[in-house]
Amino acid sequence: MGLRGDAAGIEGLPLQLLIVAVVAGITAPVVYAGLASYDRGQVESRVRGEILRLTRAAQQYLIAGGGAETLALDLQGGTFTSVLYVTVGDAAGSPLASTVRYRLSGDTEETILVERPSVPMAGPDGKALSLVAGLYRVHLEVLEDRIVVSVA
């Protein structure tokens, strides 16, 4: 088994390279779309889980009638998906006071309603607390009949 000595072998090489390039060109977008979809699912699952952990703690402290806790929240984006914002609560009496809203890149805003019991939340200034992608230490504290959420 040795190399063939005819010149026709060299002529087939560009055709083989062209076929490899075409197959790679067709495959790359499919692989990218699959990775982007997987990344989006992972980021959304993590952000929703962190928000639910925050809201459950707020509900527990409001039911207990007082208390405070500092939670570490991971609101980081992924390789292909960014966390644009997470907004906690709103001003007292606002219909958004018992909600947490978030938005990921390329998506519409999602809203998580904190109910059963409904928990009004706001930042230290009495307005919504807005966060961007990142790692946070968030402090929850019951003041009167609402939860004050601040970045520690």
Buried (B, 14 or more C-beta within 10 A) or exposed (E): EEEEEEEEEEEEEEEEEEEEEEEEEEEEEEEEEEEBEBBBEBBBEBBBEBBEEBBEBBBEBBEEEEEEEEBEBEBBBBEBBBBBBBBBBBBBEBEBBBBBBBBBBEEEEBEBEBEEEEBBBBBEEEBBBEBEBEEBEBBBBBEEEBBBBBBE
